[in-house]
Amino acid sequence: MNNTDYQHYFKSVLNMVHPIAPYNEPDYMNYCRLNWFRQQRWLKNGILNNELVSLLNDIDEPQKWIYITEPWCADAAHTLPFTLKLAEGNPFISLDIQLRDSPPFTIEKYLTGNSRSIPKLIIRDADERELFVWGSRPEQCQRLYERLKIKETQYGQRHIEIQNWYNKDAGRSFQLEILKTMRTVLADSLLK
């Protein structure tokens, strides 16, 4: 689905009178509400990396970006807005937002170990060749998560610390990881 469809879907989840699973659980609905506001904040105030924008503007062949998420995904609330803004900048980039728990179940091809961790960003060329896959968190954030897990930090506190990391980072790490990988992808394509 495109961004407009995804935003409508997200709002429909928030407005359900009789929520369906997993949104019938209060925690999931609370995550969705928080994620809606986080996402809107980054869409409005998120600053794009100029070097990455410039690099993406140089893409002159079609690319398909697939972003797998769900409204309850807190990590996606901090990376999807930047993905949207980056993809909008070049007409050669099409973005398809897919739900993890609905067809076509693309996530099954992109497991993290045995986990269906999201978000995932898959970038393919016009011939559907995979250029690279990113997800589910920026590397520094993932290291923080693993340290907190090893220390057996309670889930609520772990969630707060991860969200504080995202707020302080303000999308920089995600964009730098995309920039680094995209440089390699584009350099490799020039060699072919």
C-alpha positions as CSV (number, residue, x, y, z in Angstrom):
1,M,0.0,0.0,0.0
2,N,1.1,3.6,-0.5
3,N,1.6,6.0,2.4
4,T,-1.9,7.5,2.1
5,D,-3.4,4.0,2.4
6,Y,-1.2,3.1,5.3
7,Q,-2.1,6.3,7.2
8,H,-5.8,5.6,6.6
9,Y,-5.3,2.0,7.9
10,F,-3.4,3.3,10.9
11,K,-6.2,5.8,11.7
12,S,-8.8,3.0,11.3
13,V,-7.0,0.9,13.9
14,L,-7.0,3.8,16.3
15,N,-10.7,4.4,15.7
16,M,-12.0,0.9,16.0
17,V,-15.0,0.7,18.2
18,H,-14.5,-3.1,18.7
19,P,-10.8,-3.6,18.1
20,I,-9.6,-6.9,16.6
21,A,-6.6,-8.8,17.8
22,P,-4.0,-7.7,18.7
23,Y,-5.5,-4.2,19.2
24,N,-8.1,-5.6,21.6
25,E,-5.3,-5.7,24.1
26,P,-5.0,-2.2,25.8
27,D,-1.1,-2.3,25.6
28,Y,-1.2,-2.7,21.8
29,M,-3.7,0.2,21.5
30,N,-1.6,2.4,23.7
31,Y,1.5,1.6,21.6
32,C,-0.5,2.5,18.5
33,R,-1.5,5.9,19.9
34,L,2.0,6.7,21.0
35,N,3.4,5.5,17.6
36,W,0.9,7.7,15.7
37,F,2.2,10.8,17.5
38,R,5.8,9.8,17.2
39,Q,5.4,9.2,13.5
40,Q,3.6,12.5,13.0
41,R,6.3,14.4,14.9
42,W,9.1,12.9,12.6
43,L,7.1,13.6,9.5
44,K,6.8,17.2,10.5
45,N,10.1,17.8,12.2
46,G,12.5,15.1,11.0
47,I,15.6,16.4,9.4
48,L,17.0,14.5,6.4
49,N,20.6,13.8,5.9
50,N,21.7,16.1,3.0
51,E,24.3,13.7,1.7
52,L,21.8,10.8,1.6
53,V,19.2,13.0,-0.2
54,S,21.8,14.0,-2.7
55,L,22.8,10.4,-3.3
56,L,19.2,9.3,-3.7
57,N,18.5,12.2,-6.1
58,D,21.2,10.7,-8.4
59,I,19.3,7.4,-8.8
60,D,18.0,7.4,-12.3
61,E,16.7,3.8,-12.6
62,P,13.6,2.5,-10.9
63,Q,13.9,1.1,-7.4
64,K,11.2,-0.6,-5.4
65,W,11.4,0.0,-1.6
66,I,9.3,-2.4,0.5
67,Y,8.8,-1.4,4.1
68,I,7.3,-4.0,6.4
69,T,5.6,-2.8,9.6
70,E,2.5,-2.7,11.8
71,P,1.0,0.2,13.6
72,W,2.0,-1.2,17.0
73,C,5.7,-1.3,16.0
74,A,7.5,1.4,18.1
75,D,10.7,1.1,16.1
76,A,8.8,1.8,12.8
77,A,7.4,5.0,14.3
78,H,11.0,6.4,14.3
79,T,12.1,5.1,10.9
80,L,9.1,5.0,8.6
81,P,8.7,8.8,8.5
82,F,12.3,9.2,7.3
83,T,11.8,6.4,4.7
84,L,8.7,8.1,3.4
85,K,10.5,11.5,3.2
86,L,13.5,10.0,1.4
87,A,11.4,8.0,-1.1
88,E,9.3,11.0,-1.9
89,G,12.3,12.9,-3.1
90,N,12.9,10.8,-6.2
91,P,10.3,9.7,-8.8
92,F,12.4,6.6,-9.6
93,I,11.8,5.3,-6.1
94,S,8.4,3.6,-5.4
95,L,7.5,2.7,-1.8
96,D,5.3,-0.2,-0.9
97,I,4.3,-0.4,2.7
98,Q,3.3,-3.9,3.7
99,L,1.8,-5.2,6.9
100,R,3.8,-8.0,8.6
101,D,0.7,-9.9,9.7
102,S,-1.3,-9.7,6.4
103,P,-0.8,-11.0,2.9
104,P,1.6,-11.2,1.0
105,F,3.6,-12.1,4.2
106,T,6.8,-10.9,2.7
107,I,8.3,-10.9,6.2
108,E,8.6,-14.7,6.0
109,K,11.5,-14.3,3.6
110,Y,13.2,-11.7,5.8
111,L,13.3,-13.3,9.3
112,T,15.8,-12.1,11.9
113,G,17.0,-15.5,13.1
114,N,13.6,-17.2,13.8
115,S,11.9,-13.9,14.6
116,R,9.5,-11.8,12.4
117,S,11.2,-8.6,13.7
118,I,10.0,-5.4,12.1
119,P,10.4,-2.9,10.6
120,K,12.3,-4.2,7.6
121,L,13.2,-2.1,4.6
122,I,13.9,-4.1,1.4
123,I,15.3,-2.3,-1.6
124,R,15.1,-3.9,-5.0
125,D,16.0,-2.8,-8.5
126,A,13.7,-2.7,-11.5
127,D,14.3,-6.4,-12.2
128,E,13.3,-7.3,-8.6
129,R,16.9,-8.0,-7.6
130,E,17.5,-7.4,-4.0
131,L,19.9,-4.6,-3.5
132,F,19.9,-4.6,0.3
133,V,17.8,-5.2,3.4
134,W,17.7,-3.1,6.5
135,G,16.1,-3.8,9.9
136,S,14.8,-4.0,12.4
137,R,16.7,-1.3,14.4
138,P,19.7,0.9,13.8
139,E,22.8,-0.9,15.0
140,Q,23.5,1.3,18.0
141,C,19.9,0.9,19.1
142,Q,20.1,-2.8,18.7
143,R,23.2,-3.0,20.8
144,L,21.4,-1.0,23.5
145,Y,18.5,-3.4,23.3
146,E,20.8,-6.4,23.7
147,R,22.6,-4.8,26.7
148,L,19.3,-4.1,28.4
149,K,18.1,-7.6,27.7
150,I,21.3,-9.1,29.1
151,K,20.9,-7.0,32.3
152,E,17.3,-8.3,32.5
153,T,15.9,-4.8,32.5
154,Q,12.1,-4.9,32.9
155,Y,10.2,-4.5,29.6
156,G,8.7,-1.2,30.5
157,Q,12.1,0.3,31.4
158,R,13.7,-1.2,28.3
159,H,11.0,0.4,26.2
160,I,11.5,3.8,27.8
161,E,15.3,3.6,27.2
162,I,14.9,2.6,23.6
163,Q,12.4,5.4,23.0
164,N,14.8,7.9,24.7
165,W,17.6,6.6,22.3
166,Y,15.4,7.2,19.3
167,N,14.4,10.7,20.5
168,K,18.0,11.7,21.0
169,D,19.2,10.2,17.8
170,A,16.4,11.9,15.7
171,G,16.8,9.6,12.7
172,R,20.5,10.2,12.2
173,S,21.7,6.6,12.7
174,F,19.0,5.1,10.4
175,Q,19.9,7.5,7.6
176,L,23.6,7.0,8.0
177,E,23.2,3.2,7.7
178,I,21.1,3.7,4.6
179,L,23.7,6.1,3.2
180,K,26.6,3.7,3.8
181,T,24.8,0.8,2.2
182,M,23.4,2.8,-0.7
183,R,26.9,4.1,-1.5
184,T,28.1,0.5,-1.8
185,V,25.1,-0.5,-3.9
186,L,25.5,2.3,-6.3
187,A,29.2,1.8,-6.6
188,D,28.7,-1.8,-7.4
189,S,26.1,-1.0,-10.0
190,L,28.6,1.3,-11.7
191,L,31.2,-1.5,-11.9
192,K,28.7,-3.8,-13.8
